[in-house]
Amino acid sequence: MKVILKQDVDKLGKAGDVVKVAPGYGRNYLIPKQFAVEATPGNLKIAEMEKVSQARRDHREKESAAILAREIAKLTVTIRRKSGEEGSLYGSVTALDIADFLITHKIDIDKRKIQLEEPIKTVGEYQVPIRLHREVTVPITVIVEPEPTP
């Protein structure tokens, strides 16, 4: 049985793909859960039109992400934190801190797009990647400085 996937299904395919599955799997699981529809000629035409519109939408999103990436690449994030004598921070710098800095520069980015492996805990300069689109990732320089003591 051939079905058109309405959403991504692990180990089977992505949304819009036409896949061949066992009849029972298609009738009893995929179609009732609305993960797929039967691959009739009418549904195939609809799926093709949706693929074209999705490709256009994806292209627009990629272009806007590339423009935003150029703006972000110009910035250097400087964050001051209290630190010990050897440069270790009393707290840490997280993706939320970087996102807050970008908001002050009128760039609104979801903190989940900032790919900081683990919080920064020492003074120094770091390169942190920001994934704006699945094909557009831009590195940003983050400088962590010790807060001046009064």
Beta strands, then each sheet from edge to edge (+ up, - down):
strand 1: 2-5
strand 2: 18-20
strand 3: 36-38
strand 4: 76-81
strand 5: 88-93
strand 6: 120-122
strand 7: 124-133
strand 8: 136-146
sheet 1: 2+ 1- 3+
sheet 2: 4+ 8+ 7-
sheet 3: 5+ 6-
end
